[in-house]
Amino acid sequence: MHINGIDHLELYVGDARQAAFYFDTAVGFRLHGQGGPETGLAGQRSLLLAQAGIRLLLTTGLSAEHPAATYVHRHGDGIAVVALAVDDAAGAYAELVARGATGVTPPRAYTGADAEVVIAEVGGFGDVLHRLVERRGDRSVFLPGAIEPVAAPDGDALLAEVDHLAVCVPPGQLDETVAHYEKVFGFAHIFTEHVEVGGQAMNSKVVQSPSGQVTLVLLEPDTGARPGQIEDFLRWHAGAGVQHLGLRTDDIVATVGALAGRGVRFARTPGAYYDDLEQRVGRLDAPVDRLRELSILVDSDHDGQLLQIFTESMHVRRTLFLEVIERRGARTFGSGNIKALYEAKERELAAAGATPVVAAGGVGGVGA
């Protein structure tokens, strides 16, 4: 079994057309395919969106019994399937089940004139599944006979690929989730950190496929500290799930500027954060004033710098959101920004004569 990367992500949503409108007009994805009862997808409507190497399948259940409707009722809109590209879907399915994965959907082939796609599904974390996808022939054909292709105009390609997924798990489940991905999927545990700031704390461990193309940042709240954003997610999402999706760009300044102009709302960064930025992370290629204007965060590790920013959640439960990330050599995930953001907020409040407090939204998502 060899996991080559993320083939696509499937989001279960209350209204696929409405969700597609946001991802198209605001984030720059384009409609590439659609399917429903008329194409053999019983009880659902699915829209395929794509941008560069990222494919999102938005699915809405058309009846209360459909898995998408059940998921949305419990969790709200969210990533329900992380599809993994493999060389042999049937072989991978058998191997994963033998290693302890929960088999959900046995291998099934979809065959067209120019392509054949074999898929199978196993359990992942919480209610999220992993779909194993084997492609033969024309790899641009998404699912022959089920998702009809749609001619799409070229987009801006502001975003290049999926960098990582940040996953929140309930207290006490972090180590067992890491062990599951090591034993069953063959992932490596590559990073561990305990983050504590302002009375809030969380544990973080990162697992990655041997190919390096699939990275899960696993987050667990520290119950000995004051409740914070991870507890908020677990409560509103009703259990484990993808908190945010990290999307890599080659030019974060241009990308964030373009997305903000289209109406994407980003988390704001205290101005004081930038006062000592170059002292903390080293010389920057981008002008600090422009980073300040766009609220882009910068962190560094032994390999280089990381530039990142988080969107506000686009969902009513304020769960799933996006991260835009540019890697300039750095291999970590920006955890140094948590402390820097907190201290910057304290300086601003002190200058204003206010009592320092932790702004829950101010550090939302940083470190993952």
Buried (B, 14 or more C-beta within 10 A) or exposed (E): BEBBBBBBBBBBBBEBEEBBEBBBEBBBBBBBBBBBEEBEBEBBBBBBBBBBEBBBBBBBBBEEEBBBBBBBEBBBBBBBBBBBBBEBBBBBBBBBBEBEBEBBEEBEEBEBEEBBBBBBBBBBBBBBBBBBBBBEBEEEBBBBBBBBBEEBEEBBBBBBBBBBBBBBBBBEBBBEBBEBBEEBBBBEBEBEBEBBBBEBBBBBBBBBBEEEBBBBBBBBBBEEBEBBBBBBBBEBBBBBBBBBBBBBBEBBBEBBBBBBEBEBEBBEBBEBBBBEBEEBBEEBEBEBEEBBBBBBBBBBBEEBBBBBBBBBBBBEBBBBBBBBBBBBEBBBBBBBBBBBBBBBBBBBBEEEEEEEEBBEBBBBBBBB
